[in-house]
Amino acid sequence: MKCPDYERRSLLVTSAKLAVAAASMGTVSIALGQGKNDKTPKKSEQKEEEIGPTEDLMREHGVLNRVLLIYDHFVYQIDQKKDFKPELLTASSMIIRNFVEDYHEKQEEQFLFPRFEQANVLTDLVTVLKTQHQAGRRLTDRVMTLAKSSSAGDKNEIAQSLRQFVRMYRPHEAREDTVLFPELRVSPHEFDALGEHFEDNEHKQFGADGFELYRDKVADIEKQLGIYDLSHCTPKL
């Protein structure tokens, strides 16, 4: 099975994200390792790995991007007049609604965007990002409603709504990762406090690690659609 052209066109280069996450931490110091003579503690003795707020948001963007690939797959099925499972489309849009819109974007709107607005930094970008959040929610409402229908006209409208969502969110998340997040300038204390706010809200909303929970939900949908195996996207040269 070859990776479809629409998926190859959709794949984003994400290898630079770790460097961006590090840059976004400003003056925060991170211990990258121990000295060669130090004994590495056993796994049971190690402190739970702490994830900074910007890296946390970037990981969540990874979940979003995988749903965008799922959306691409549905568009392909509709364009090729193939049957698709509406329950999987609904499940995918529910991930967008529950994890991306009602959690991830709320974190950005409550804790990140106001800091840039108060500092009068990247305010034009923040305005566009907020507008796109609202547009995305309207598109999700439309997809969730239309997924219940089986008419040809509604299928075409589903495909159009999915295209619009993907077209908007690929540059949206890329601009946040490469422009907005690296410009976050806060003290080490405020940076740590921001991470704690994110973690507390995550546990309140999901009762566990939301990233792992929804990453696994996405993987389950990918497997049911037959697009989970990454090796299928490797070109044969």
C-alpha positions as CSV (number, residue, x, y, z in Angstrom):
1,M,0.0,0.0,0.0
2,K,1.5,3.4,-1.0
3,C,0.9,6.6,0.9
4,P,-1.7,8.5,-1.0
5,D,-0.6,11.8,-2.7
6,Y,-3.0,13.8,-0.5
7,E,-1.2,12.5,2.6
8,R,2.3,13.2,1.3
9,R,1.3,16.7,0.5
10,S,-0.2,17.1,4.0
11,L,2.8,15.9,6.0
12,L,4.5,18.7,7.9
13,V,8.2,18.7,8.9
14,T,8.2,18.6,12.7
15,S,11.9,17.8,13.4
16,A,12.6,21.4,14.4
17,K,9.9,21.5,17.1
18,L,12.2,20.4,20.0
19,A,14.6,23.2,19.1
20,V,11.7,25.7,19.1
21,A,10.4,24.4,22.4
22,A,13.8,24.9,23.9
23,A,14.1,28.4,22.5
24,S,10.7,29.4,23.8
25,M,11.8,28.7,27.4
26,G,13.8,32.0,27.5
27,T,16.0,32.1,30.5
28,V,14.7,28.8,32.0
29,S,17.5,26.4,32.7
30,I,17.0,22.7,32.0
31,A,19.2,19.9,33.2
32,L,19.9,17.8,30.1
33,G,21.8,15.0,31.8
34,Q,24.0,13.9,34.7
35,G,27.7,13.7,34.9
36,K,29.4,10.6,33.6
37,N,30.2,9.5,37.2
38,D,26.6,9.9,38.4
39,K,24.5,6.8,38.8
40,T,21.2,6.9,36.9
41,P,18.4,6.2,39.3
42,K,16.1,3.3,38.7
43,K,13.0,4.1,36.8
44,S,10.9,3.7,40.0
45,E,13.1,6.2,41.7
46,Q,13.0,8.8,38.9
47,K,10.8,11.9,39.4
48,E,8.0,12.1,36.9
49,E,9.3,14.0,33.8
50,E,8.2,17.6,33.8
51,I,6.9,19.1,30.6
52,G,7.1,22.9,30.1
53,P,3.9,24.7,28.9
54,T,5.2,25.5,25.4
55,E,6.3,21.9,24.8
56,D,3.0,20.8,26.2
57,L,1.1,22.9,23.7
58,M,3.4,21.6,20.9
59,R,2.7,18.0,21.8
60,E,-1.0,18.8,21.6
61,H,-0.5,20.3,18.2
62,G,0.9,16.8,17.2
63,V,-2.4,15.3,18.2
64,L,-4.3,18.0,16.2
65,N,-2.1,17.3,13.1
66,R,-2.8,13.6,13.2
67,V,-6.6,14.4,13.2
68,L,-5.9,16.7,10.2
69,L,-4.4,13.7,8.4
70,I,-7.6,11.7,9.3
71,Y,-9.7,14.6,7.9
72,D,-7.6,14.4,4.7
73,H,-8.4,10.7,4.5
74,F,-12.1,11.3,4.7
75,V,-11.9,14.0,2.0
76,Y,-10.1,11.5,-0.2
77,Q,-12.8,8.9,0.4
78,I,-15.6,11.3,-0.4
79,D,-13.8,12.6,-3.6
80,Q,-13.3,9.1,-4.8
81,K,-17.0,8.3,-4.1
82,K,-16.0,5.6,-1.6
83,D,-18.1,4.7,1.4
84,F,-16.8,6.0,4.8
85,K,-17.8,5.3,8.3
86,P,-19.6,8.4,9.7
87,E,-19.1,7.2,13.2
88,L,-15.4,7.5,12.8
89,L,-15.8,11.0,11.4
90,T,-17.9,11.9,14.4
91,A,-15.3,10.4,16.7
92,S,-12.6,12.4,15.0
93,S,-14.6,15.7,15.3
94,M,-15.2,14.9,18.9
95,I,-11.5,14.8,19.5
96,I,-11.2,18.2,17.9
97,R,-14.1,19.5,20.1
98,N,-13.1,18.0,23.4
99,F,-9.3,18.1,23.3
100,V,-8.4,20.9,20.8
101,E,-11.2,23.4,21.1
102,D,-12.5,23.0,24.7
103,Y,-9.1,22.4,26.2
104,H,-6.0,23.2,24.2
105,E,-7.4,26.5,22.7
106,K,-9.0,27.5,26.0
107,Q,-5.5,27.2,27.6
108,E,-4.1,29.5,24.9
109,E,-6.9,32.0,25.2
110,Q,-6.8,32.1,29.0
111,F,-3.1,32.0,29.7
112,L,-1.1,32.8,26.6
113,F,-2.9,35.3,24.4
114,P,-3.5,37.8,27.2
115,R,0.2,38.0,28.0
116,F,1.0,39.0,24.4
117,E,-1.8,41.5,24.4
118,Q,-0.8,43.1,27.6
119,A,2.9,43.3,26.4
120,N,1.7,44.7,23.0
121,V,3.7,41.9,21.3
122,L,2.4,40.1,18.2
123,T,-1.1,41.4,18.8
124,D,-2.1,41.3,15.1
125,L,-1.1,37.6,15.1
126,V,-3.0,36.9,18.3
127,T,-6.1,38.6,16.8
128,V,-6.0,36.3,13.8
129,L,-5.5,33.2,15.9
130,K,-8.5,34.0,18.1
131,T,-10.6,34.6,15.1
132,Q,-9.5,31.3,13.6
133,H,-10.4,29.5,16.9
134,Q,-14.0,30.7,16.5
135,A,-14.1,29.8,12.8
136,G,-12.8,26.3,13.7
137,R,-15.6,25.8,16.2
138,R,-18.2,26.7,13.7
139,L,-16.7,24.3,11.2
140,T,-16.7,21.5,13.8
141,D,-20.3,22.1,14.5
142,R,-21.1,21.8,10.8
143,V,-19.1,18.6,10.4
144,M,-20.7,17.0,13.5
145,T,-24.2,17.8,12.1
146,L,-23.5,16.7,8.6
147,A,-21.8,13.4,9.6
148,K,-25.3,12.2,10.5
149,S,-26.5,12.5,6.9
150,S,-25.8,10.2,4.0
151,S,-27.0,12.3,1.1
152,A,-24.5,13.1,-1.7
153,G,-24.9,16.8,-1.3
154,D,-24.1,16.6,2.4
155,K,-21.1,14.5,1.7
156,N,-19.7,17.2,-0.6
157,E,-20.4,19.8,2.1
158,I,-18.6,17.6,4.6
159,A,-15.6,17.4,2.3
160,Q,-15.6,21.2,1.8
161,S,-15.8,21.8,5.6
162,L,-13.0,19.4,6.3
163,R,-10.8,21.1,3.6
164,Q,-11.5,24.5,5.1
165,F,-10.6,23.2,8.6
166,V,-7.3,21.6,7.4
167,R,-6.4,24.6,5.3
168,M,-6.8,26.9,8.2
169,Y,-5.2,24.8,11.0
170,R,-2.0,23.7,9.3
171,P,-0.6,27.3,9.0
172,H,-2.4,28.2,12.3
173,E,-0.5,25.6,14.4
174,A,2.8,26.2,12.4
175,R,2.6,29.9,13.1
176,E,2.0,29.3,16.8
177,D,4.9,26.9,17.0
178,T,7.5,29.0,15.1
179,V,6.4,32.6,15.9
180,L,4.2,32.9,18.9
181,F,5.5,30.3,21.4
182,P,9.2,31.2,20.9
183,E,8.4,34.8,21.8
184,L,6.9,33.9,25.2
185,R,8.9,35.9,27.7
186,V,8.2,35.2,31.3
187,S,10.3,34.7,34.4
188,P,11.4,31.1,35.4
189,H,8.9,31.3,38.3
190,E,6.0,32.4,36.1
191,F,7.0,29.7,33.5
192,D,6.8,27.0,36.1
193,A,3.5,28.4,37.4
194,L,2.1,28.3,33.9
195,G,3.1,24.7,33.5
196,E,1.3,23.9,36.8
197,H,-1.9,25.7,35.6
198,F,-1.8,23.6,32.4
199,E,-1.4,20.4,34.3
200,D,-4.1,21.2,36.9
201,N,-6.6,22.0,34.2
202,E,-5.7,18.9,32.3
203,H,-6.3,16.7,35.3
204,K,-9.6,18.5,36.1
205,Q,-10.9,18.1,32.6
206,F,-9.7,14.6,31.8
207,G,-8.8,13.0,35.1
208,A,-5.5,11.9,33.6
209,D,-2.9,12.8,31.0
210,G,-5.0,14.3,28.3
211,F,-2.2,14.1,25.7
212,E,-1.8,10.4,26.1
213,L,-5.5,9.8,26.4
214,Y,-6.3,11.5,23.1
215,R,-3.2,10.4,21.3
216,D,-4.4,6.8,21.9
217,K,-7.9,7.7,20.7
218,V,-6.4,9.1,17.5
219,A,-4.3,6.0,17.0
220,D,-7.4,3.8,17.4
221,I,-9.2,5.7,14.6
222,E,-6.2,5.5,12.4
223,K,-6.1,1.8,12.8
224,Q,-9.7,1.4,11.9
225,L,-9.2,3.5,8.8
226,G,-6.1,1.6,7.8
227,I,-3.8,4.6,7.9
228,Y,-1.9,3.9,11.1
229,D,1.1,2.1,9.7
230,L,3.7,4.9,9.0
231,S,5.8,2.7,6.8
232,H,3.0,2.8,4.1
233,C,4.0,6.4,3.6
234,T,7.7,5.6,2.8
235,P,8.5,6.2,-0.9
236,K,10.1,3.3,-2.7
237,L,13.2,4.8,-4.3
